[in-house]
Amino acid sequence: MASDLSKYFSIDAIVAIQQFILEAEGNEVFLVGHVTGEHQVDGVEVFARGNETSAPALLQVARQGDVAIHNHPSGALWPSNADMRVASILGNDGVGFYIVNNEVSEVYVVIEPFAKKVVVPVDADALTQLIDQHGPIAKKLENYEYRPQQIEMIQTLSRAINEDKIAVVEAGTGTGKTLAYLLPAIDFAVKNKERLVVSTNTINLQEQLIHKDLPFLSSIFDQKFNAVLVKGRTNYACKRKLAEAEQELGLFSEEGDRAELQAILAWAKSTKDGSKSDLNIEPRPEVWEKIQSESDTSLKTRCPFYNECFFYTARRQAAAADVLVANHHLLFSDLAVRATYGASENAVLPGYDRIIFDEAHNIEEVATNYFGVGATYLGVVRILNRLYRKKDGEDKGLLSFLSSKLTKYAGGMPNEKFLNAQKFIQEEAIPGIEKLIPLLVELMEEIYHLLLRDRESDYGEIKQRLTAKFTQNADWQNSVLPKAKNFVQQARKYAARASNFLEDIEKIKSKLGPQVVSLTIDLQAQCDRLAAAANTIEQVLLVDDDQNVRWLEVKEGYKQAKVVRLLSAPLEVAGLMKENVYSKFKNVIMTSATLTVEGKFDYLKARLGLDLIDPQRIIARTLPAPFDYRRQTLVVIPTDIPDPKHARFSEELAPVILRSIQISRGRALVLFTSYGLLNLMYNRMKVEIEQLGYNAYKQGQENRHRLLERFKNDVSSVLFATDSFWEGIDVHGEALESVIITKLPFKVPTEPIIEARVEAIERRGGYAFFEYTVPQAAIKFRQGFGRLIRRKTDRGSVLILDKRVIQKSYGRIFLNSLPECHIIAAPSQQVFQEMQHFFRT
């Protein structure tokens, strides 16, 4: 205890803490104290309030040199185990930790305050010299091009980093944006010992960063830095599970899975990386998941393989890195975990201070997924089957395996405890699963048949949003809801009872052999997953929440299996972005070639919550691509083809596409907005295209990466694609000289999340079509257009077969969002004449 409070607190700080505790009615509060040069807390902010024994510890709100403070209402100031864990995390980040009594008359200093860090700012002028026409980058790169836009981007981002601002930079293709954000960000991270995350949406860009851009930068940069590609945990094999699978192959696999599992076991003995991408086969999900690393089945430091664990080896490398390269999905997975649990060992990534979002136009979609929840019929069945199932007359699953271990090691255990454990498994645990399975089947079958009833379906997917109108349906009220409530209640009871049983096993497992230690961990993980699935089912089916969109998806799957998904996602991510990104990280950079609509950031700011923060904290810049689009690109729009909504549209599409392919001599990317039209056109045109002497490829024929390589190398080929091929692919030169856009890429208006967001905008008096629908499609349209010109030497045409772009008032938004280029809207004959002339010259 420190009797001299004045050493640690100013009078004003003491009074402020007393007031915060009083306002919390004497319960625990979590505060952050700001320290003066004399290491005395002079100002405090309250961030959380709790009960008489605990308060949430918000670990990312304190900065190096600050002090985290909380009170113990009991007056006993010795730190609890939870306090010690929190103090360890904060101390590693340079944050002190104090405990005070409610009167703030005593303090226990767990961690002394640290000196305020002296920040070394980015020197933008020095960095721009690196990419000067006579600088080291120019000397090292063949065909180096000096780009003023790159200089401006470095200067903009250097200012944003130095001043802890949020930078939003639209940098057109060819501006060199990757080096422009890496140079200042890494310079600052290394000099100030702050870890940086670079997040991308596509694997292609991650590989470019890790294998090309970062190694090149390392070769010319004065500061030495360490960059690591971070993969999700389930990408790694678990050595414990591999060892157990080898010993107990029958437990880990069905008859049809064994050959594949044995191939994985053989690979695991020679791989150094241990990640799925290192495998020379693509394992089926149901096989890989049996040996994958998972946070809730990890023994952590108790695992005999801990020091050689594939995942923890990768994690240790990441913890020593200055730069983490991740994808948006992994980053938002980490942010979602931190939002729930704080900076705990459950976090997906090591701690980081700054974030760069490349391909930032995808943020809303990814954030929506990761701040939502979901459960599937098959997923819950797998949890139950993992616990217990009967296969070919034999008992399988973790409970059966534990029962056999209890029998085997019974001699070394008191008889009563053995009998009680066996009795629970045989009389409660296994019968409990046998009761839950039919309850689950009844619920999911009811949902499946209710959604398919009275609807025509060609075995396609049906999506049903859970609106007030739908949930008042008599069948829903009288059949689905009672079954949902019953399953949720019984699943929770089962999970709780099984968890209590595992606590009893914990007391005697040392007598049951080493395998039982990991077996009980796996059992507890499945019980926790069952409880989590029950929570999700309740949240989707039973809780009416105007902050989230709830919906169901059903379809007939493989071998007539019934696919049922229960989903919920936030109606808006703006507030979540503000709370979990902008408020917690000093500096955030967002960049992409397509962030604006008609040159304005309004849509992006509204959707991502940038309009919820102080405008003075935002720096926004638009940097055009260094291409001469008027010379390099011809945009043509036939005016005499039917509107996309017309019945004859698909009939008249094929000859127009074929004529365009003739003129460009193949070398075409044909972009669709649905698989239905894509397949129809491909099947109708494939033979005719081949008769012209060109190969026709279709998305879905093979792995995306291999298909793209085939298209690049087969110079005169034609690729039919949709969705993901509108962006993130880089095919330059003569392999791609024609982009054909069949329809404007509007999202399906009946998609539950789209429909709900449109309604929400309309309810608050907005015009959703122009505020949301059109801008969203315009950005996707710009991405499709951007596939054509990737270098200054590229040249080609963009054929737009949706005449709404010139006939509808909103069409100008699409065209005004393109760079200045030569656009011709005319009857097909004239359009094709212009194309012939363009390609001849």
N, C-alpha and C positions, 0 to 999 in steps of 0.2 A: 504494500500500500504506500502511496505517497501522501505525506501529510501536508506538504507544501504545494497546494493546488496552483499557486501563482506561477510555478515553474512550467505548468502544462496548459493552463487556461487563463485568458484575460477575464476580467470581471464581466464584460459584456457577453463573452461566450458562456460563462457559467449561468448568467441570468437567462440567456436564450435557451439553453438546454433545459433548465428548470421549467420554463414556460412550455416547451414542447412536451415534456413529460406530464405536466399538469393537464395540458389539453388532451393527452391520451389517457387521462384518468388513472395515471400511475402505472399503466402497462408499459411493456417494452417498446422502445422506439429505436430506429436505426438512423444514425446521423453521420454526416461527413463534415469534419472540421478542417478549416483552411489555416495553414500554419504560417506564422511570420518568420522573419529571419532569425529570431531568437528561439525557434522551435516551439513557440507557444501558440495554441489554438486561439485565433482572434475572431473567427466568424464560423458559424455552423449552418448547415441546411438539413432539414429532416426529409428523409426519402421513404420511410416505411414505418408503419405502426403495427403492433402485434397484440399478444395477450400477456398474461402475467408471467409466462415462462419463456416466450420466444417472440421474435419478430423477423420478417423476411430480411435476409442479408443481400442487398443489391450490389454485387461486387464490382460492376463495371462503372458505377457512378463516381467512384473515387479515382483521382489521378495521382501519379507519383508525387510524393511530398505531402499529400493529404493524410488525414487520420480518420479511420472509421471508428465511430463511438456508439456504444449502446449501453443501456442501463440494466441492472438486475434489481427488480423491485424487491426481492427478498433481502437485499442489503449484503448478501454473501457474494463477494466479487471474484472468487476464484473462477477461472474459465472452465466451461464445460468442454466435453470432447467436440461438440459441434463448434464451439467458439474457437477451439484450437485448429480445426480444419479450415474454418473461414480465415483465421489469422494467417495460416500458412499460405493460402492462396493470395491474400492481400499483400503479405510481406514479400512474396516473389515479384509482385508488381510495384514494389517501392512504396506501399501504403502502410502507415502505422495502425495500431489497434489498441483502443482503450476500453475499459469497462468502468462505469461509474454507478454510484447508488442513486436513488431517486432524488435525494436532496442535493446531489452533486457536491457533497462535502468530502468524498473520498474517491480516489481513482486507482485502478490497477492497470499498470502499463504492460500489456502483453508484448507489444512490439513498439520500440521507440520510433519517433518520427524520423523520416529520411530527409536528407537535404533536397531541396528543390532542384530539379534537373535543369541544367543550362542547355537551352535548345540551340542547336547549330542549324541555321536556316539554309535552304537551298540557294545556291548562287546560280541564278538562271543564265547570267551572261557567260559564266564558265562552261555551263552545259551546252549552250548554243554554239560555242566554239568547237565542241566535239563534232557537230554535224555541219560545220562550215564547209564551204566548197574546197578548202584546202586542209580540213581537219583530219583526224585519225580515221573517222568513219569513211570519209570520201576516199582516203588512200587504200583502205582495206576492202571496200566493196567494189566489185566490178559494175560498170554501168550505173554508177552512183548519180542520183538526180537531186539537185538542191531544190528544196520545196519550202517556200516562205510560210506555208500553212503549218509545217512541222515546227518551225521556229516559234510561231505565235502560240501553238499549243503548249510547247515547253514553258514559255513565259507565263501563260495563263495558269497552268497546273502548278508551277513553282509558287506563284502567288497564293493559290488556294491551299497548298500544303503548308506554307509558312504562316498563313493567317487562320488555319483550322477552318476552312470554308468547304462548302459543297460545290464541286465543279460539275457542270453539265455541258459536255462538249460534243456537238455533232461534227464528226470529222469524216468527210467524204472518202470513198475508196481511193487509195493511192496517196493519201496525205502523209502516210508514215506514222499513224497514230500510236502504234504499239511501242516503238522506240520513244515517241514523244511522251508517253505516260510512264514508261519504265525508267527513263533516265532520272527525272526529278524524284520520283517515288522511292527508288532504290537508294539514291544519294542521301535522301533524308533518313530512310529507315536504318541504313548502316551507321551513319554518323550519330544518330540519336538512339540507337539500340531499340528500335520499335519495329515489331513484326508487321508485315504487310501481306494482305491477301489480294491476289489478282483472280477474279472470278469471270469465267466465260460461259457461254451457253452451249458451245459445241466442242466435241472431242478434237475436231480438226484444229481449232485455234489453240487448245491446250497443248497439243503436240507441237504446233509451230512455236509456241512460247518456250517449251522445255527443250526441244531438240534444235531450234534454230536461233530465235531472238535472244534468249537469255545467255546461251553459250557465247554468241557473238558479242553481246554487251560485256560479258565478263572478260573477253579478250582485249577490250580497248578501254575498260573502266579502271581508274586508279584504285577505287575501293573494291576490296575483295568481298564477295557476298556469296551466300549459299541459297540456292533456290530448289524447292522440292515440289514434285507433283503429288498432290494428296488425293487418295482414293477413299471411297466409302468403306467402312469396316467389312461389310458383307462381300466385298471383292476379294477378301483374303481367306485362305483356308485356315482352319483351326487345327494346330498340331495335336492337341488333346483329342479332339473328335476323330482325327485321322487315325491316331493310335488305337482308339477304342473301336473304330469301325473295322480296322484290320483284325482285331481280336474277336469282335462280335459282329461279323458281317450280316448275320441273320437279323439282328436287332436293327441295324442301320439301313437295310435295303430290302426291297421286294425282289422276287426272282428276276424280273425284267430289268432291274436297275444294276444288277451286280457287276456285269461286264464293264459298264461305264464307271462305276465306283472304283473298281479295281484298277482301271486306267488312271483315274485321279490319284489313287494311292501310290501307284508306280511313279507318276509325275512328281508327287510331293517329295519323294526321296532325292530328287536331283535339282528341283527348282531352288533358286536363291531368293527370288522375289515372293513367291507364294501367292501371287494374285491371279485372278481368273484370266486376265489378259495374257498371261505367260503360258497358258494352256494351249496345246495345238488342236484341241477340240472345243466345240461350243457346248458345255454341259447343259443338260436339261435343268430347269429351275428346281424341280422336285428332288433331283439328285444332289445338286450343289448345296442346297439349303441344309442338307443333313451334315455337312462338314464345314460350313462357312463360319467365320468368326462373328460373334454377336455380343453386344455389351451385356445383355442380361443372362448369358450363359458362361460368361468369363469368370475364371477363378482368380484372375488378376495375379497378384504376387504369390498366391498360394499354388498356382499352377506349376507343375514340374517342368513345363516347357516355356515358362515366362521369359527367361533370358534369350531364348532362341525363337520366340513367337514371331510369326510373319508380321502380324498387325502391329505389335508393340515395337518391333524393330523399325518399321516404317514410321510409327508415331514418334519414336525417339529422334529419328532423322528430321521429322517435321519440327519437333520442339527445338532443334538446334538451327533451324533455317531462318534466314532473314525474309525470304519471300516464299509464300505458299501459293501454288497455282491450283485452283479448284474449279469445279463447275458450279453454276448457280444452284443446282439441286443440292449439292453437298453443303454449300455455304448457308442456304436457307434452312436446311436440316439442322445445322449447327445453331443458327439464330433461333429456330423454334425450340430447341432443347434449352438454350440459355434463357429464353423467355419463360420457360416452365421451371427449370431447376437452377438457374444462375450459372456461374462459372464453376461447375462441378466436374467430377471425373467422368460424368456422362457426356460432357461436351464432345462434339465430333472433331473439332479442330483444337490445336493448342491456342492459347490466348493470342489475340492480335489487336492492333491499335487502329489500323487504317484499311480501307477497302477500295479497290478499283473494280467497278463493274464494266467489263467490256461486253459488247452485244447487249447493252442495257435496255434495249427496246423489249426484251423478253422478261423483264423483272416482274411485272404485274402477274403474268401467268404462273411463273414459278412460285412466287410468294403466295399466291392463292392456294396452290396445291399444298404447300408445306405448313401453312397456318390453318389448314383444314384437317378433317379426320375422315377415315373410311374403314369399312369392314366388308369382307366378301363371304359369301356362302362357303366357297371352297376353303378360304383362309381359316374360318372358324372350325370347319370339319377337320382340317389338318391339325389344329391345336388339340382337338378332342382325340383324334386318332393317334397323335404322338403320345398322349397319355395312356390310351388303351384302345385296342381294336382286336377283333377276331378275324384271322385270315386263314382260309383253308382248314378250319377246325382248330387252329392253334392260337393261343393267347399271345398278342404282340404288344409292344409299347413300353413306355418307361415304368409304369406301375407293375407290369408283369415281370420286367427285368429286376426291379427292386425286390419283388416278392421272391424271385429265385435266389437273389443274393442273401436275403434274410434267412432263407432255408439253408443255404450253403454255410453261412457263418453262425448259425444258431448255437453251435456248441460253445462259442466264446462269449455268449451273452446271457444275462439272467432270463430265465424261462418266461417270466411274467411279461417283461418288456417285448420279447419276441412274439409271444402270443397276441399281445395287444396290437402290435404293429401289423402282424399278418391278418388279424381279425378286421382291422380298419380297412386294409387293402381289399380283402375279399368280400367284406360285408357292406362297406360304405363307398370306398373310392371307385372300384370297378363298377358296381351297380349304379353309382352316381353318374358315371359316363354313359352307361347304357340307358339311363333315363333322360339325360340331356340331349343325346343324339336325336331321338324322335321329336323332342320339343323344338330343336333347331330346324329339323326337316319340315315339320308342320308350319312353322313361321315362314321359312323361305319359300316353300311351295305355295303357300297362300299368297305371298307377295307376287311370285312369278305368275301365277294363274290370274290374279286380279289385274295385273298390268296387261297381260295378253288377251284377256277376255274382250270380245267384241271388237278386236283390232285386227286388221289384216296385217300379216307379217310374213315376209319371205325369209324368216329366220334372221332378220336383221336386228339391230339393237333398238330397244325402246327405252326412252328416258322419261321419267315422270318426276316433275318437281312437286314437292310436298307443300302445296299452297293450302290456304284455309279452305278453299272450295273443295279440293280433292280430299282432304282429311276429314271432311264432314260426311263423306260418302258412308252409307250404312254398312257396307261390307268392311270398310276400313275400321269403323268404330266398333263393330260387333265381332269382327273376326281377327283382323291383324293386330289391333292394339292389345286385346287380352292375351294373345299368344306372345307378343313382344314383351309385355310386362311380366308374364310368367317365366319366359326364358331368361330375361335379365335377372330377375329375382333368384331363380334357381342356380344360375351360373355364378352369381356373386356368392351365394351361400356355399356352393361347392368349392370355389376358389379359396374362400376364407377358411373353411374346414380343412381343406388339404394343406393350406399353409401352416395351420396350427399343428397338424400331424407332422409336417416336415421339421418344425421346431423341436418336436419330441425326438425325431430321428437324429437331429443334430447332436443330442446328448449322448447317443450311443453309437454314432457312425464310425468312431475311431476303431470299434471292434469288428466292423463289417468289411474291412479291406479298403484300399485306396480308391477303387473305382466308384464306391458309393458316395464319396465326396463330390465327384463331378456329376454323378447321377442325381443327387439331391438338388444341385444347382440347376440342372436341366429341368427337373420336375418343378422347381419353384418358378423358373422362367415361364414354363407353359401355364402354370396357375396364374401368374401375373398377366400373361397375354390373354388368358380367358377373361379375367376381370376387366382388362382394358377393352376387349371386344364387347363385353356387356355394356361398358360405359359408352362406347361408340354407338352401339345399337340403340341405347336409350337416347343419346344425344340426337341421332338422326330421326328415329321413329316417334319419340315420345316428348321431346322438348321443343316447343314453338319459340323460336328466337329470331327477332327481326334483324339481328346483326349477322346472321349466317344464312346461307342458302342451303336447303336440304333437298336431296333428290335420290331417286332410285334408278338403277340401270339393270335391265334384264335382257337376256338373249339365250338362244339355244346354242350350246357349245359343242365341242368335239364329242362324237358318239352320243349325241342327244343329251349331254349333260346340261343341267339348268344353271346358267350363270346369273347370279344375283349380286349386285353391288349396292351398298348403302353409303352415301357420301354427304359430307357437309363441308362447306368452304365459306370463308368470310365474304360478305357482300362487297366490302371495300377493303383494300389493303393500305389505303393512305394513312390511317391512324396507326396501323401496325408498323409501317415503315418509319413513321415519325418516332414511335416508342422504342422500337428495337434496332433501328439503324442510325437515324440522324441524331437521336438524343444520347446514344451510347458510344459513338465513334467520333473522334476529333475531326477526321477529314474523310470525305467520301467523294470518289470520282466516278461519274457515269459517262460512258462514251459509246458511240455507235455511229454508223454511217446514216442511220435513219432514226432520229429522235424528234424531228419537227414535222409539222403539217403546215403547208404553205409558209414555211420559214419561221414558224412560231412554236415555242415550247409549251403553249397553254395546255394541250392535251396531256402531255407527259407530267407536267407539274400537278395537274388535278388528279390524275390516276395514281401517282406515286406519293402523294402527300407533300410534295415540295412547296405547295402553297399554304401549308400549315405551319411552316417555320419562318423565322425572321428573314425577309427578303435580302437583308444586308449580308446574310450568311451564304448566299447563292451567287456563284459566278456562272453565267451562261454564255456560250460562244457557238457560232456556226462557222465552220471552216469548209469551204467548197473543195471538191475534188479537183486535182490539177489536170483535168482532161478537157479537151476541146470537143464537147459533145455535139456541137453543131456540125463539126466535120466528121466525127467518128461514128455518129449514130443517126439512123433514120427511124422515126416512129410513124407507123402507118395504122390507120383505123378505117376498115371498110364500112361504108355507110349503108350498103344494100343487103346486109345479112340480117336475119331476124333477131329480135330482142331475145336475150337468154331465157326469158320466161315463156317465150312462144313455143308451141308444140314442135315446130319445124327446126328449131335451133340446132338440135343435135344432128338432124339429117343433113343440114347444109354446112355443118362445121367441117366434115371430113374433106370435101374437095378443096376448100379454102386452105386448110392446113397442108394438104398434099401439094398444092400449087406453090405455096411458100417454101416448102421443103425442096421442090424442084429448083426454084430460083437460087436458094442459098446452098444448093448442092449438099443437102443433108445438114450437118453441123448445127443441129437445132435442139433446143430445150423447150419442150411443150409443157406448159404449166397449167394444171387443173386445180379446181377447188374441192373436188370430190373424187373418191375412188370409183364411184359408179360411172361417171362420164369418162374418166381416164380409161377404165377397162373397156367400155363401149367403143371408144375411138381407137384404142390400140388394136382390139380384135378386128375392127372394121378396116384398119389401114395397114396393118403389119405386112401383109403380102404385097400390097401395092408399093410400099416403101422399099421392100426388098427387090421388087422388080425394077425399081429405079437404080438399084445397085448399092443401096445403103442398108446398114443393119438398124433394126428398131429394138430398143431396150425399154423395159418397163420397171418402174419402182416396185419393189417387192419380189422381183425375180431372184434376187440374191442379196447378200449382205450389202448395206448401203455403201461402205467404203470400197468394196470390190467393184460394185456396179459403177461407181463414179470413176474409178481408175480405168475400167473398160471403156467408158464413154470418152474419157480424155485421150486414151491411146488409139481408139478407133476413130480417126479424125473426121470421117464423113458421116458418122452415125447420128441417130436421132434418139433422144431420151424422153419418154413420157413420164411425168412425175407430178407429185402434189405435195402440199403442206411443207414438210421439212426441207424439200429441195428449193423452195422459194428463197431460202437464205442459207448462209453458212457454207456454200460451196464455191470454190475458186477454180474456174476453168478458163484459162486465158489462151490467146492465140487462135489459130484456125480451127481448133476443135469445137469452138462455140462462136458462131457468127449470127445466130438468129435465136431470139427468145420470143416464144409465142404465148401470149397470155389469153387463155380462153374465156375467162370470166373475171370480173372484179372480185377480189378475195374477201367478200363480206363473210363474217362468221354466220353460222346457221342461227337464225333468230330464235329458234325454239330450244337451243342449248340452255339448260337450266340456269347456269351462272350468267349467261348473256341476257336471257329474258329477265331475270331478277334485277340485274343492274340497270337495264333499260327502264323497267318499271320504277325503280328507286329514283332515277333522274327525273322521270316524268312527275312523280309524286312531289318532288321539291320544286316543281315549276320549270324545270329545264326542258330542252328539246333534245332528247336522247339521240335522235338520228344524227344530228350535226355535232353534238358534244362527244358522242361515244362511238356510234356505229361507223360513221364515215371516217373519222380520224384513225380508228383502229385498222380499217381496211386500207386506208391510204398509206400507212406505214408498211403494211405487208406488200402492197403494190409497189412501193419504192424498193423494197427488198428484191422482189422479182425482177424489176427493171435493172437493178444493180448487178445481176448475174452476168450481164453482157460485157461491160467495159471494165476490165480489171487492170489494164496497163495502157500506157500512152500509145502503144502500137496496135491495140485492139480496135476492131471496127465491126459494125454489124447493124442489124435491124431489130426493132421490137414491133411485133404485130399484135395489136390489141383487137380481139374479136368480140368485145362487149361494147356495143355502140352507145350504151348509157353514159359512157365517159364523155361523149359530146352532145348527147340529146337531153340529159337530165341536168338540172341546175347544180347538183352536187358534183357533176363530172369535172368541173373546173378545178375542184379541190385536188383531185387526183393529178390532173395535168399540171397545175400550178406547183405541185410538190416535187415535180421532176426538175432536174437541171435544165438550163436553156438548151433546147435541141430542135432539130427540124422535124415538125409534126405535120403529117398530111392526112386529112380526113376526106375520103372520096369514094366513089363506087369501086368495086373490086378490080375492074379492068384497069382503071387509072392507078390504083394502089400498086398493082403488080407491075405495071410499066415503070413506075417510080422505083420499085425495088430492083427490077432488072437493071435499070440505069445505075442505081447506087452500087450494086455488086459488080457491074462491068467496069466502073471507074475506080 
